Structures are given as C-alpha cells and as structure tokens.
Amino acid sequence: MKDYQLRALLRVVETGSIRAAARTLQLSQPAVTKAIRELEAEVDAPLVLRSSRGVGLTESGRQLAMRARLAQG
C-alpha cells in the first residue's frame, strides 16, 4: 500500500466522487481511478461502489479508510 493510494481513497471518501477527488489532489481522474484499483487489487476486495450519484464504500473500503485516517493522523 502506497501513501498516494491511501490519500486518493480518503479524498474520494471526503468528496464523494472520483472527479472531485482528482481536482482536489490536482491529478487526473484516471490517475485516481488507477490508485483505487491498485488498492483493490492489493487487498483483493472491492473498496468503492461506483454509481451515477457518485461513489460509496464497501465494508472493506470503510475499514481501510478508517485505518488510513488513523495512519495519516
């Protein structure tokens, strides 16, 4: 797990969308999507639920986000 991947996940949680997270991180939307997908591959579980209304977290995503917040203190 890399720091930029966890930052991307936390920003997606905070903003509610990948596009908004990308803007605040000053990254492209594909870069944020890639970071999330890399995290999902690493933990071997889906982390976000994508929909036309934005994104939500799976239970695995909620747990990882909670731990990432603690780690980033």
Beta strands, then each sheet from edge to edge (+ up, - down):
strand 1: 48-51
strand 2: 54-57
sheet 1: 1+ 2-
end
